[in-house]
Amino acid sequence: MTKKPYRLAAATLALLATAPLLSACKDVDQALDCGNRAVSIAGDVQDLAGSAINVGQITDQERRKHTVDALKKVGDDIKKLRDNNSGDKIDKATDKLNKAVTNAQDNVSKGKLPDIGAITDAAGDVTKACAGS
């Protein structure tokens, strides 16, 4: 398992802790919501990485279901983030993450490995966007 999802989670938690102090935030509540959603996405990405990294077991129905469920959770959090936050940076970051999740879902449905790296990178962009919102 790579360390990248853990670094993403640590960075996201740091964002959440400092969100009220960010002077660039339009609204503290919006920044906190964005930070909370970014933390949730980071956790979802960790769950996804845990189920999909060893996807030699992608043929294992339980492992595949867990991967599908983790991808759905990331998608649900993207929707919640979009519903409660706006801005060019957040829109671009969530679009990138949504595309990565959609590609991963397509791969899993075909019995292939999902591209966790693309999801992790896009989730990092979401964290950065929330910090700058």
PyMOL commands that set and color helices and strands:
alter all, ss='L'
color gray80, all
select helices_A, chain A and resi 4-21+28-52+55-59+61-84+88-109+116-131
alter helices_A, ss='H'
color red, helices_A
deselect
rebuild
show_as cartoon
